[in-house]
Amino acid sequence: MAEADPHKIYNVHEAKTHFSRLIDRAHAGEEIVLAKAGVPYAKLVPVAPPKQEPRRPGRFAHLRKDVPSDIWFEPEYSDAELDRFAGTLADL
């Protein structure tokens, strides 16, 4: 396999034999043409990384208006409930 020739067409058998090398070359930016019976059939090309939107803190702040404020505080447990919780934790 000629590593320096970017325009070479690779047949299916050769592509199967050297697939990991061809993938590395495609990842490096090269376009690899695959042929079946000498006829160009498919092309390996690098995948562009997904565009990520820059982070914007507070962009979901409008969703907080529907959340009741009492859920942010610990529930009030009676002493009996706290003792029962402490008892179950001591059993572990």
N, C-alpha and C positions, 0 to 999 in steps of 0.2 A: 504494500500500500504506500503510495507516494504521499508523504506528510506535507510536502511543500506545495502541492498542486490543488488549489481550492476549487477548481472547475472540473475535477475528475468526477465521473459518474461511477457509482459503486453498484455492482449487481447484488442481488439478494443474498447469495451465498457469502460473498465478501463482506457485506454489511453485517450479517449474522456473526461472522467470525471476528470482526473488529468493531462490534457495536459500541462498546464502552469508549473506545478511542474516538469514534465518530460523534458520539454524544458530547464528549469533551470538546471536540473541535467546534461543534455547533454552539455549545455554551460559550465558547470564546468569540463567537460572532460570525463564524463561517456558515455558509449555506451549503449543505450536502445534498446532492441529488442521488436518489436511489432508483435503480432500474430493474425492470422485470423483463427478461428475454431481450435485453439491450435497449428497451424503450423506457425513457424516463417515466417514472410511476409516482414517486413521492419525493418530498423535500424535507430535510431536517433543518430547522431554523431555530435560532435562539428565541426564548420566550422573554418578552419585555416584563420587567418587574411591575407589579401592580402599583398604580398611583395611589399614594396615601394622602388623604387630606390632613393638613397640619392640625395638631390638637388645639382646640379652643376651649379652655376651661369655662365652665358655666353655660355651655350651650344647651344643657337640658334643665336649666333652672326653672323654666316655665312649667315643668312637670311637678315641681314641689308644691304648687299652689293647691292641688287636689288632695294632698296627703295631710291628714289631721295631725296636729302637733303632739297630741297625747301619746302617740305610738313611740315617740323618741325617748320616753322616760321609762324606767324600770317599773314593772307592776308592783303594787304593794301587796306583800304577803303577810299573813298573820304569823304570830310567833309559833303557833302549832304547825303551820305549813312549813316554816323554816326549819323547825325541829325535825319534821318528817323527812325533809330533803337531806338534812345533815345525817340522819340515821341511815338513809339509803346509801349515801356516799361512804359512810364508815364501813358498811358491809362489803364494799368493793375491796 
